[in-house]
Amino acid sequence: MRTIHGDCAGLTGASLTSAAFSSTLGVAGELAVATGLALFAISTIISWSYYGDRCFQYLFGDRAVLPYRIVHTVVVPVGALAHVDLVWNLCDIADALMAVPNLVALLMSSGAVILQTEDCERCRAEGLLP
């Protein structure tokens, strides 16, 4: 079993990853982790902005897009300055809340799925499907 060196004790997340990479690759390891984090952060901000923009337009119409963009633009720097545990907890809550309408839709469509499955099985029994 490997032990954590004294200078890595207490580190978590990106700090621990950066320390691990730098212990093997030196400064190049730190730069690799920092570059990866920056690219991941930028791509996440862009994609979440776009997906949210499209969802707000679909759910609430064109008039809701500008307020969404304003709120998103204000929240991004706040999230960057907030404690990382708070940000992750809020993201987890948002992800869980996104699951709720999907689960409701699954329950609402379960009857149609059962009918389609029975129809498929009937066709298969009649030799119409492989």
Sequence and secondary structure as in RCSB ss.txt:
>XXXX:A:sequence
MRTIHGDCAGLTGASLTSAAFSSTLGVAGELAVATGLALFAISTIISWSYYGDRCFQYLFGDRAVLPYRIVHTVV
VPVGALAHVDLVWNLCDIADALMAVPNLVALLMSSGAVILQTEDCERCRAEGLLP
>XXXX:A:secstr
     TTTTT  HHHHHHHHHHHHHTHHHHHHHHHHHHHHHHHHHHHHHHHHHHHHHHHH GGGHHHHHHHHHHH
HHHHHHS HHHHHHHHHHHHHHHHHHHHHHHHHHHHHHHHHHHHHHHHHHTTS  
